[in-house]
Amino acid sequence: MIEHLHPRIIENKDWATALFVLTFAVVAMTKSAYETRFSEFSKLIFSDKYAKIYRDNSHMKSSFTVGLFFVQVISFAFFILLTLNMYDKASKTDYVLFIQIATFLLYFILAKYLVEKIVAAAFNIDDFVELFNLQKVTYRTYIGVLILPINAILFYYDNISTIVPLTTIGISLCISLYSYFISIKTYQNVIIGKLFYFILYLCALEIAPYYFLYYWITKGSA
């Protein structure tokens, strides 16, 4: 006679596995289709050769950039979800929350891009902002691809130290700061000529949005 029956709770990880397979497949196909370009892209943190070669605005809408942009959004959404899980703020198998995070990231990035274009037109620095955006997208995509395997490890293995996401965030911030340094170095002549507008641009669109986002997240979790 069975005295106690306990329902077995099975976490559904199939959706995550499918997304991991899809994103890794996109990276593999991109590497196969753009072998030389991807090779230079993979060395981005060690060399600015890629940024110098692919600095034309037309590369913003190429299949290389669009494909890896998809990987970037999925990767960042996973990382946020997994970090919340490690601090007991969410379940890593919560696909509804994942969709919400991914949707928010997508709208945030696209909305910020559109606002940047409007402000650039108002300041008459359209060409510079397009090039600057391409640089940011390139390095942000690099970070997204870089943390993709880390996401897989965090998702499928339990009892991983919280130092892993913290270290990942630290490295990502360093790469982001490095990308700004490279951008300023590359376009210093243009920046010097329109220094006032560039400072306004940084304050309004590169600092303020992330500050308010941080404030909103910390206030909401308080």
Secondary structure as GFF3:
##gff-version 3
##sequence-region A 1 222
A	DSSP	alpha_helix	14	33	.	.	.	ID=ss1
A	DSSP	alpha_helix	35	42	.	.	.	ID=ss2
A	DSSP	alpha_helix	49	53	.	.	.	ID=ss3
A	DSSP	three_ten_helix	57	61	.	.	.	ID=ss4
A	DSSP	alpha_helix	63	86	.	.	.	ID=ss5
A	DSSP	alpha_helix	95	123	.	.	.	ID=ss6
A	DSSP	alpha_helix	126	156	.	.	.	ID=ss7
A	DSSP	alpha_helix	163	186	.	.	.	ID=ss8
A	DSSP	alpha_helix	188	193	.	.	.	ID=ss9
A	DSSP	alpha_helix	195	201	.	.	.	ID=ss10
A	DSSP	pi_helix	202	207	.	.	.	ID=ss11
A	DSSP	alpha_helix	208	221	.	.	.	ID=ss12
###
